[in-house]
Amino acid sequence: MTLRSKLSQLINESEKLRLENEALLDQLKAQANGKTENLVSRVDKNNTVSGSSKNVEHQLLNVSLRTDSVAAS
């Protein structure tokens, strides 16, 4: 095999590998975006649930403070 033909073969293989790498990176980015969106939605759901439970706790604490002040007087 001549040097030129070997060089041409290596250039072709390099181009194929570059294209495969690009396709794999695109797939990885798509998966990462899906995971990020899923994580954001889970965080939003958790904040909604914990936010409402915090409101209930706050209301219970307010009632407790009022009851204590009435009992003290």
N, CA, C and O atoms as a Tinker XYZ file with bonds, in Angstrom:
   292  protein
     1  N      0.865000   -1.172000    0.000000    73     2
     2  CA     0.000000    0.000000    0.000000    64     1     3
     3  C      0.910000    1.233000    0.000000    63     2     4     5
     4  O      1.887000    1.317000    0.744000    81     3
     5  N      0.556000    2.157000   -0.843000    73     3     6
     6  CA     1.376000    3.360000   -0.937000    64     5     7
     7  C      1.050000    4.306000    0.201000    63     6     8     9
     8  O      0.025000    4.183000    0.871000    81     7
     9  N      1.929000    5.231000    0.393000    73     7    10
    10  CA     1.754000    6.206000    1.461000    64     9    11
    11  C      0.515000    7.061000    1.230000    63    10    12    13
    12  O     -0.214000    7.377000    2.170000    81    11
    13  N      0.281000    7.434000   -0.031000    73    11    14
    14  CA    -0.896000    8.264000   -0.348000    64    13    15
    15  C     -2.199000    7.507000   -0.098000    63    14    16    17
    16  O     -3.146000    8.074000    0.447000    81    15
    17  N     -2.256000    6.263000   -0.480000    73    15    18
    18  CA    -3.486000    5.499000   -0.283000    64    17    19
    19  C     -3.733000    5.258000    1.211000    63    18    20    21
    20  O     -4.874000    5.299000    1.672000    81    19
    21  N     -2.660000    5.007000    1.957000    73    19    22
    22  CA    -2.808000    4.821000    3.404000    64    21    23
    23  C     -3.295000    6.114000    4.057000    63    22    24    25
    24  O     -4.152000    6.081000    4.941000    81    23
    25  N     -2.757000    7.237000    3.628000    73    23    26
    26  CA    -3.185000    8.530000    4.147000    64    25    27
    27  C     -4.647000    8.787000    3.813000    63    26    28    29
    28  O     -5.398000    9.272000    4.659000    81    27
    29  N     -5.055000    8.471000    2.602000    73    27    30
    30  CA    -6.449000    8.646000    2.188000    64    29    31
    31  C     -7.372000    7.761000    3.025000    63    30    32    33
    32  O     -8.448000    8.195000    3.438000    81    31
    33  N     -6.954000    6.534000    3.270000    73    31    34
    34  CA    -7.739000    5.610000    4.084000    64    33    35
    35  C     -7.885000    6.146000    5.512000    63    34    36    37
    36  O     -8.975000    6.104000    6.083000    81    35
    37  N     -6.811000    6.637000    6.074000    73    35    38
    38  CA    -6.857000    7.185000    7.430000    64    37    39
    39  C     -7.736000    8.432000    7.501000    63    38    40    41
    40  O     -8.437000    8.640000    8.491000    81    39
    41  N     -7.705000    9.250000    6.475000    73    39    42
    42  CA    -8.555000   10.447000    6.434000    64    41    43
    43  C    -10.023000   10.039000    6.405000    63    42    44    45
    44  O    -10.842000   10.627000    7.111000    81    43
    45  N    -10.362000    9.040000    5.597000    73    43    46
    46  CA   -11.745000    8.562000    5.525000    64    45    47
    47  C    -12.202000    7.980000    6.864000    63    46    48    49
    48  O    -13.308000    8.266000    7.323000    81    47
    49  N    -11.359000    7.171000    7.483000    73    47    50
    50  CA   -11.705000    6.591000    8.781000    64    49    51
    51  C    -11.851000    7.679000    9.842000    63    50    52    53
    52  O    -12.732000    7.610000   10.699000    81    51
    53  N    -10.992000    8.666000    9.775000    73    51    54
    54  CA   -11.068000    9.774000   10.721000    64    53    55
    55  C    -12.383000   10.529000   10.568000    63    54    56    57
    56  O    -13.007000   10.901000   11.562000    81    55
    57  N    -12.800000   10.754000    9.340000    73    55    58
    58  CA   -14.069000   11.461000    9.086000    64    57    59
    59  C    -15.255000   10.639000    9.605000    63    58    60    61
    60  O    -16.179000   11.190000   10.203000    81    59
    61  N    -15.226000    9.321000    9.376000    73    59    62
    62  CA   -16.298000    8.461000    9.883000    64    61    63
    63  C    -16.367000    8.521000   11.410000    63    62    64    65
    64  O    -17.449000    8.635000   11.986000    81    63
    65  N    -15.213000    8.444000   12.050000    73    63    66
    66  CA   -15.180000    8.502000   13.514000    64    65    67
    67  C    -15.658000    9.856000   14.027000    63    66    68    69
    68  O    -16.341000    9.927000   15.049000    81    67
    69  N    -15.307000   10.918000   13.331000    73    67    70
    70  CA   -15.748000   12.250000   13.735000    64    69    71
    71  C    -17.264000   12.347000   13.665000    63    70    72    73
    72  O    -17.895000   12.896000   14.568000    81    71
    73  N    -17.855000   11.813000   12.588000    73    71    74
    74  CA   -19.312000   11.841000   12.440000    64    73    75
    75  C    -20.000000   10.976000   13.506000    63    74    76    77
    76  O    -21.028000   11.371000   14.057000    81    75
    77  N    -19.437000    9.810000   13.789000    73    75    78
    78  CA   -20.003000    8.955000   14.836000    64    77    79
    79  C    -19.932000    9.650000   16.197000    63    78    80    81
    80  O    -20.880000    9.602000   16.981000    81    79
    81  N    -18.808000   10.290000   16.462000    73    79    82
    82  CA   -18.634000   11.007000   17.725000    64    81    83
    83  C    -19.649000   12.137000   17.844000    63    82    84    85
    84  O    -20.231000   12.346000   18.908000    81    83
    85  N    -19.856000   12.855000   16.765000    73    83    86
    86  CA   -20.831000   13.952000   16.768000    64    85    87
    87  C    -22.239000   13.431000   17.043000    63    86    88    89
    88  O    -22.993000   14.037000   17.804000    81    87
    89  N    -22.591000   12.304000   16.420000    73    87    90
    90  CA   -23.915000   11.718000   16.635000    64    89    91
    91  C    -24.079000   11.264000   18.086000    63    90    92    93
    92  O    -25.135000   11.468000   18.686000    81    91
    93  N    -23.048000   10.654000   18.641000    73    91    94
    94  CA   -23.113000   10.213000   20.040000    64    93    95
    95  C    -23.220000   11.397000   20.998000    63    94    96    97
    96  O    -23.947000   11.334000   21.989000    81    95
    97  N    -22.499000   12.469000   20.703000    73    95    98
    98  CA   -22.595000   13.667000   21.546000    64    97    99
    99  C    -23.992000   14.267000   21.490000    63    98   100   101
   100  O    -24.516000   14.722000   22.507000    81    99
   101  N    -24.599000   14.268000   20.301000    73    99   102
   102  CA   -25.967000   14.777000   20.173000    64   101   103
   103  C    -26.937000   13.941000   21.005000    63   102   104   105
   104  O    -27.816000   14.486000   21.673000    81   103
   105  N    -26.777000   12.617000   20.966000    73   103   106
   106  CA   -27.630000   11.737000   21.768000    64   105   107
   107  C    -27.430000   11.997000   23.258000    63   106   108   109
   108  O    -28.392000   12.039000   24.025000    81   107
   109  N    -26.185000   12.170000   23.654000    73   107   110
   110  CA   -25.882000   12.425000   25.060000    64   109   111
   111  C    -26.488000   13.744000   25.519000    63   110   112   113
   112  O    -27.025000   13.833000   26.623000    81   111
   113  N    -26.402000   14.766000   24.678000    73   111   114
   114  CA   -26.990000   16.065000   25.017000    64   113   115
   115  C    -28.507000   15.955000   25.137000    63   114   116   117
   116  O    -29.107000   16.544000   26.036000    81   115
   117  N    -29.125000   15.198000   24.229000    73   115   118
   118  CA   -30.579000   15.025000   24.272000    64   117   119
   119  C    -30.991000   14.313000   25.562000    63   118   120   121
   120  O    -31.979000   14.692000   26.192000    81   119
   121  N    -30.247000   13.295000   25.950000    73   119   122
   122  CA   -30.548000   12.584000   27.196000    64   121   123
   123  C    -30.339000   13.488000   28.398000    63   122   124   125
   124  O    -31.129000   13.462000   29.342000    81   123
   125  N    -29.285000   14.283000   28.369000    73   123   126
   126  CA   -29.004000   15.191000   29.485000    64   125   127
   127  C    -30.105000   16.234000   29.606000    63   126   128   129
   128  O    -30.511000   16.574000   30.718000    81   127
   129  N    -30.597000   16.750000   28.479000    73   127   130
   130  CA   -31.683000   17.728000   28.516000    64   129   131
   131  C    -32.947000   17.105000   29.090000    63   130   132   133
   132  O    -33.654000   17.744000   29.868000    81   131
   133  N    -33.233000   15.875000   28.716000    73   131   134
   134  CA   -34.405000   15.181000   29.257000    64   133   135
   135  C    -34.287000   14.980000   30.749000    63   134   136   137
   136  O    -35.266000   15.148000   31.476000    81   135
   137  N    -33.107000   14.625000   31.215000    73   135   138
   138  CA   -32.901000   14.428000   32.650000    64   137   139
   139  C    -33.026000   15.749000   33.389000    63   138   140   141
   140  O    -33.582000   15.803000   34.486000    81   139
   141  N    -32.506000   16.819000   32.786000    73   139   142
   142  CA   -32.595000   18.131000   33.428000    64   141   143
   143  C    -34.042000   18.569000   33.544000    63   142   144   145
   144  O    -34.461000   19.068000   34.589000    81   143
   145  N    -34.814000   18.384000   32.470000    73   143   146
   146  CA   -36.225000   18.760000   32.514000    64   145   147
   147  C    -36.964000   17.933000   33.560000    63   146   148   149
   148  O    -37.816000   18.455000   34.280000    81   147
   149  N    -36.640000   16.651000   33.644000    73   147   150
   150  CA   -37.277000   15.779000   34.623000    64   149   151
   151  C    -36.920000   16.228000   36.038000    63   150   152   153
   152  O    -37.780000   16.254000   36.919000    81   151
   153  N    -35.664000   16.577000   36.252000    73   151   154
   154  CA   -35.230000   17.038000   37.570000    64   153   155
   155  C    -35.937000   18.329000   37.951000    63   154   156   157
   156  O    -36.380000   18.485000   39.089000    81   155
   157  N    -36.045000   19.259000   36.999000    73   155   158
   158  CA   -36.712000   20.534000   37.276000    64   157   159
   159  C    -38.174000   20.301000   37.629000    63   158   160   161
   160  O    -38.692000   20.926000   38.554000    81   159
   161  N    -38.841000   19.415000   36.910000    73   159   162
   162  CA   -40.252000   19.158000   37.213000    64   161   163
   163  C    -40.404000   18.503000   38.580000    63   162   164   165
   164  O    -41.357000   18.795000   39.303000    81   163
   165  N    -39.466000   17.613000   38.945000    73   163   166
   166  CA   -39.534000   16.994000   40.273000    64   165   167
   167  C    -39.293000   18.030000   41.366000    63   166   168   169
   168  O    -39.943000   17.993000   42.410000    81   167
   169  N    -38.369000   18.947000   41.134000    73   167   170
   170  CA   -38.103000   19.989000   42.125000    64   169   171
   171  C    -39.319000   20.880000   42.274000    63   170   172   173
   172  O    -39.693000   21.243000   43.390000    81   171
   173  N    -39.947000   21.239000   41.147000    73   171   174
   174  CA   -41.151000   22.065000   41.207000    64   173   175
   175  C    -42.250000   21.362000   42.000000    63   174   176   177
   176  O    -42.921000   21.988000   42.821000    81   175
   177  N    -42.435000   20.072000   41.759000    73   175   178
   178  CA   -43.462000   19.320000   42.485000    64   177   179
   179  C    -43.136000   19.273000   43.970000    63   178   180   181
   180  O    -44.021000   19.427000   44.811000    81   179
   181  N    -41.865000   19.059000   44.289000    73   179   182
   182  CA   -41.466000   19.006000   45.698000    64   181   183
   183  C    -41.673000   20.347000   46.378000    63   182   184   185
   184  O    -42.092000   20.396000   47.535000    81   183
   185  N    -41.386000   21.431000   45.681000    73   183   186
   186  CA   -41.588000   22.753000   46.269000    64   185   187
   187  C    -43.061000   23.024000   46.507000    63   186   188   189
   188  O    -43.421000   23.643000   47.508000    81   187
   189  N    -43.913000   22.574000   45.608000    73   187   190
   190  CA   -45.346000   22.783000   45.771000    64   189   191
   191  C    -45.852000   22.029000   46.994000    63   190   192   193
   192  O    -46.603000   22.577000   47.801000    81   191
   193  N    -45.449000   20.800000   47.125000    73   191   194
   194  CA   -45.899000   19.991000   48.260000    64   193   195
   195  C    -45.336000   20.549000   49.554000    63   194   196   197
   196  O    -46.073000   20.721000   50.524000    81   195
   197  N    -44.048000   20.832000   49.583000    73   195   198
   198  CA   -43.460000   21.322000   50.825000    64   197   199
   199  C    -43.949000   22.723000   51.133000    63   198   200   201
   200  O    -44.050000   23.094000   52.302000    81   199
   201  N    -44.256000   23.513000   50.106000    73   199   202
   202  CA   -44.780000   24.856000   50.340000    64   201   203
   203  C    -46.127000   24.809000   51.020000    63   202   204   205
   204  O    -46.383000   25.594000   51.932000    81   203
   205  N    -46.999000   23.903000   50.596000    73   203   206
   206  CA   -48.316000   23.809000   51.224000    64   205   207
   207  C    -48.204000   23.256000   52.638000    63   206   208   209
   208  O    -48.943000   23.680000   53.527000    81   207
   209  N    -47.293000   22.319000   52.856000    73   207   210
   210  CA   -47.136000   21.788000   54.214000    64   209   211
   211  C    -46.538000   22.842000   55.134000    63   210   212   213
   212  O    -46.850000   22.870000   56.324000    81   211
   213  N    -45.682000   23.709000   54.598000    73   211   214
   214  CA   -45.140000   24.797000   55.417000    64   213   215
   215  C    -46.246000   25.756000   55.814000    63   214   216   217
   216  O    -46.260000   26.264000   56.935000    81   215
   217  N    -47.182000   26.008000   54.891000    73   215   218
   218  CA   -48.307000   26.886000   55.222000    64   217   219
   219  C    -49.148000   26.290000   56.341000    63   218   220   221
   220  O    -49.579000   27.003000   57.247000    81   219
   221  N    -49.380000   24.990000   56.280000    73   219   222
   222  CA   -50.167000   24.327000   57.323000    64   221   223
   223  C    -49.426000   24.413000   58.652000    63   222   224   225
   224  O    -50.027000   24.704000   59.686000    81   223
   225  N    -48.115000   24.157000   58.622000    73   223   226
   226  CA   -47.333000   24.249000   59.854000    64   225   227
   227  C    -47.397000   25.664000   60.413000    63   226   228   229
   228  O    -47.552000   25.856000   61.620000    81   227
   229  N    -47.278000   26.639000   59.545000    73   227   230
   230  CA   -47.327000   28.036000   59.979000    64   229   231
   231  C    -48.687000   28.352000   60.602000    63   230   232   233
   232  O    -48.760000   29.030000   61.627000    81   231
   233  N    -49.754000   27.865000   59.988000    73   231   234
   234  CA   -51.090000   28.096000   60.530000    64   233   235
   235  C    -51.239000   27.424000   61.894000    63   234   236   237
   236  O    -51.821000   27.997000   62.816000    81   235
   237  N    -50.716000   26.222000   62.013000    73   235   238
   238  CA   -50.795000   25.526000   63.294000    64   237   239
   239  C    -50.008000   26.263000   64.367000    63   238   240   241
   240  O    -50.446000   26.352000   65.514000    81   239
   241  N    -48.854000   26.787000   63.996000    73   239   242
   242  CA   -48.068000   27.548000   64.966000    64   241   243
   243  C    -48.794000   28.814000   65.388000    63   242   244   245
   244  O    -48.767000   29.182000   66.562000    81   243
   245  N    -49.448000   29.487000   64.434000    73   243   246
   246  CA   -50.197000   30.695000   64.776000    64   245   247
   247  C    -51.335000   30.379000   65.740000    63   246   248   249
   248  O    -51.562000   31.127000   66.691000    81   247
   249  N    -52.040000   29.302000   65.511000    73   247   250
   250  CA   -53.131000   28.902000   66.400000    64   249   251
   251  C    -52.566000   28.603000   67.774000    63   250   252   253
   252  O    -53.147000   28.988000   68.789000    81   251
   253  N    -51.442000   27.922000   67.807000    73   251   254
   254  CA   -50.827000   27.581000   69.082000    64   253   255
   255  C    -50.442000   28.837000   69.845000    63   254   256   257
   256  O    -50.640000   28.895000   71.059000    81   255
   257  N    -49.904000   29.836000   69.178000    73   255   258
   258  CA   -49.519000   31.080000   69.841000    64   257   259
   259  C    -50.744000   31.811000   70.380000    63   258   260   261
   260  O    -50.717000   32.352000   71.485000    81   259
   261  N    -51.813000   31.822000   69.595000    73   259   262
   262  CA   -53.040000   32.487000   70.044000    64   261   263
   263  C    -53.622000   31.768000   71.260000    63   262   264   265
   264  O    -54.048000   32.408000   72.221000    81   263
   265  N    -53.637000   30.462000   71.212000    73   263   266
   266  CA   -54.174000   29.667000   72.316000    64   265   267
   267  C    -53.361000   29.901000   73.582000    63   266   268   269
   268  O    -53.917000   30.030000   74.673000    81   267
   269  N    -52.043000   29.955000   73.427000    73   267   270
   270  CA   -51.181000   30.196000   74.586000    64   269   271
   271  C    -51.447000   31.563000   75.199000    63   270   272   273
   272  O    -51.478000   31.701000   76.422000    81   271
   273  N    -51.639000   32.573000   74.355000    73   271   274
   274  CA   -51.862000   33.918000   74.893000    64   273   275
   275  C    -53.228000   34.011000   75.574000    63   274   276   277
   276  O    -53.370000   34.712000   76.576000    81   275
   277  N    -54.231000   33.314000   75.039000    73   275   278
   278  CA   -55.554000   33.305000   75.668000    64   277   279
   279  C    -55.475000   32.566000   76.995000    63   278   280   281
   280  O    -56.057000   33.010000   77.985000    81   279
   281  N    -54.776000   31.464000   77.029000    73   279   282
   282  CA   -54.655000   30.678000   78.252000    64   281   283
   283  C    -53.875000   31.444000   79.320000    63   282   284   285
   284  O    -54.146000   31.298000   80.512000    81   283
   285  N    -52.921000   32.246000   78.901000    73   283   286
   286  CA   -52.100000   32.991000   79.857000    64   285   287
   287  C    -52.868000   34.152000   80.479000    63   286   288   289
   288  O    -52.555000   34.569000   81.594000    81   287
   289  N    -53.865000   34.677000   79.780000    73   287   290
   290  CA   -54.581000   35.845000   80.312000    64   289   291
   291  C    -55.757000   35.455000   81.101000    63   290   292
   292  O    -56.467000   36.318000   81.618000    81   291
